[in-house]
Structure formats: C-alpha cells, structure tokens
Amino acid sequence: MIVDTTYLLPLAGIRVKKDLLKAIAEKKVDLEFGELKVSLISIFELQAKASKIGIPPERVSEAIDVVFNSFEVVPFYRSDVVKKAHELRELVPDYIDCVVVATAICLNEGLVTEDELVHRVKKELKRRYGLAVARHDELIRA
C-alpha cells in the first residue's frame, strides 16, 4: 500500500486529523507497517510542509530517518513513474499527487490518501489503471 504524505506528517510532530500510522500501531486497521511504501517525493513534501510551519530541522531529520528505516521508499525518478505521472496530468492537476498516484499504479499497489482531488477521480483511476484508492476512515475496522 502506498501512503500519501499526510500520513507521514505526525512523524515530524505535525498533527493530522487522520493518523494512519497510529491506527496501525493500535491495530485498528488490517495493515502492517511492513506493507507500507512511500514515494520519495513524499519525503520532499514532508520537509517542505514542516519548514513552512517552523518544525525544527532536527525533528524533520528524525522523521525522515524513521521513514527510510521503516518503509520501502520508491524513487520518483523511475522511468515508469515519470511516464505515468506525465500521463496522469489530465486527471490530477497537482504534479506531486501525480507522482504518488503513478507510484501506486506502477507498483500495482493500493493508495491511501485524504487528497480530495485524487478521490474525485478515483473511479476513473480504477477503470483505467485498476488502482484502488482509499481514505483512512475506509480502512478502520468497524
């Protein structure tokens, strides 16, 4: 499962409403940490968001170390990801989101995201690419 940047933010001390990693730790979802993959572009996005709100660089570096030590990090510059991200521009207007979606498609993995722009086109992503897109709340056990 590819996880979007939002779910990495708590590692740097940034509060989010939907904390997937906490839900996994509390066994509220049927996922294990070892199943999660992250696009390398998400690490850049984590750094940028943390810098914007003044998170200390040491905290950000620690969060990045956790990501690299805990999850498979997929390079955004893989040729298949670059090609697919370019193709996705017609559906998803934000290029970073295109890269994350393309990573999921190229690895034949599901994607968990809170991004509304991606959710608006998830039926089309499923039809064209077989990509399953979910939200945090859809993964929580009843």
C-alpha positions as CSV (number, residue, x, y, z in Angstrom):
1,M,0.0,0.0,0.0
2,I,1.3,3.4,-1.0
3,V,0.7,6.0,1.7
4,D,0.4,9.7,0.9
5,T,2.4,12.4,2.6
6,T,-0.4,13.4,5.0
7,Y,0.1,10.2,7.0
8,L,3.9,10.8,7.4
9,L,3.4,14.3,9.0
10,P,2.9,13.1,12.6
11,L,6.4,11.6,12.5
12,A,7.6,15.2,12.4
13,G,5.2,16.4,15.1
14,I,2.6,17.8,12.7
15,R,-0.9,17.0,13.8
16,V,-3.3,15.5,11.3
17,K,-7.0,14.5,11.8
18,K,-6.4,11.1,10.2
19,D,-3.4,9.4,11.8
20,L,-3.0,6.2,9.8
21,L,0.3,5.2,11.5
22,K,-1.3,5.5,14.9
23,A,-4.3,3.4,13.8
24,I,-1.9,0.7,12.5
25,A,0.0,0.8,15.9
26,E,-3.3,0.5,17.7
27,K,-4.3,-2.4,15.4
28,K,-7.4,-0.5,14.2
29,V,-6.7,-1.3,10.6
30,D,-5.8,-4.5,8.8
31,L,-2.4,-3.2,7.7
32,E,1.1,-3.8,9.0
33,F,3.9,-1.2,8.8
34,G,5.9,-3.6,6.6
35,E,3.2,-3.4,3.9
36,L,3.6,0.4,3.5
37,K,5.5,2.0,0.8
38,V,6.3,5.7,0.3
39,S,7.2,7.7,-2.8
40,L,10.5,9.6,-2.3
41,I,8.6,12.8,-3.4
42,S,6.6,12.5,-0.2
43,I,9.8,12.9,1.8
44,F,10.4,16.2,0.0
45,E,6.8,17.2,0.6
46,L,7.2,16.4,4.3
47,Q,10.3,18.6,4.5
48,A,8.5,21.5,2.7
49,K,5.4,21.3,4.9
50,A,7.5,21.1,8.1
51,S,9.7,24.0,7.1
52,K,6.6,26.1,6.2
53,I,5.2,25.8,9.7
54,G,8.5,26.0,11.6
55,I,9.2,22.5,12.7
56,P,12.8,22.3,13.9
57,P,15.1,20.7,11.2
58,E,16.4,18.1,13.7
59,R,12.8,16.8,14.2
60,V,12.3,16.7,10.4
61,S,15.6,14.7,10.0
62,E,14.5,12.3,12.7
63,A,11.1,11.8,10.9
64,I,12.9,11.2,7.6
65,D,15.2,8.6,9.2
66,V,12.1,6.8,10.5
67,V,10.6,6.8,7.1
68,F,13.7,5.3,5.5
69,N,14.2,2.8,8.3
70,S,10.5,1.7,8.4
71,F,9.1,1.8,4.9
72,E,10.1,0.9,1.4
73,V,10.9,4.3,-0.3
74,V,10.3,4.3,-4.0
75,P,12.3,6.7,-6.2
76,F,10.1,9.2,-8.0
77,Y,12.6,9.3,-10.9
78,R,11.9,5.7,-12.0
79,S,11.2,5.9,-15.7
80,D,7.9,4.1,-15.4
81,V,6.8,6.5,-12.6
82,V,7.9,9.6,-14.6
83,K,6.0,8.4,-17.7
84,K,2.8,7.5,-15.8
85,A,2.9,10.8,-13.8
86,H,3.0,12.7,-17.1
87,E,0.1,10.7,-18.3
88,L,-1.9,11.4,-15.2
89,R,-1.7,15.2,-15.6
90,E,-5.0,15.1,-17.4
91,L,-6.7,13.7,-14.4
92,V,-4.8,15.0,-11.4
93,P,-3.8,18.7,-11.5
94,D,-1.1,18.6,-8.8
95,Y,2.2,17.1,-10.1
96,I,3.3,15.8,-6.7
97,D,0.0,13.9,-6.4
98,C,0.5,12.6,-10.0
99,V,3.8,11.1,-8.8
100,V,2.3,9.5,-5.8
101,V,-0.6,8.0,-7.8
102,A,1.8,6.9,-10.5
103,T,3.9,5.1,-8.0
104,A,0.9,3.2,-6.8
105,I,-0.1,2.3,-10.3
106,C,3.4,1.2,-11.4
107,L,3.9,-0.9,-8.3
108,N,0.4,-2.4,-8.6
109,E,-0.4,-1.2,-5.0
110,G,-3.4,0.4,-3.5
111,L,-3.2,4.1,-2.4
112,V,-4.4,5.6,0.8
113,T,-4.9,9.3,0.7
114,E,-7.1,12.1,2.0
115,D,-6.5,14.2,-1.1
116,E,-9.9,15.3,-2.5
117,L,-8.5,15.9,-6.0
118,V,-7.5,12.2,-6.1
119,H,-10.7,11.0,-4.6
120,R,-12.7,12.9,-7.2
121,V,-11.1,10.8,-10.0
122,K,-10.8,7.5,-8.1
123,K,-13.4,5.8,-10.2
124,E,-11.6,6.8,-13.4
125,L,-8.3,5.6,-11.8
126,K,-9.9,2.3,-11.0
127,R,-11.3,2.0,-14.5
128,R,-8.1,2.9,-16.4
129,Y,-5.5,1.5,-14.2
130,G,-7.1,-0.8,-11.7
131,L,-6.0,1.5,-8.9
132,A,-7.8,1.1,-5.6
133,V,-7.9,4.4,-3.7
134,A,-9.0,4.6,-0.1
135,R,-9.2,7.0,2.8
136,H,-8.1,6.5,6.4
137,D,-11.7,6.0,7.6
138,E,-12.4,3.3,5.0
139,L,-9.6,1.2,6.4
140,I,-10.6,1.5,10.0
141,R,-12.2,-1.7,11.4
142,A,-15.9,-1.4,12.3
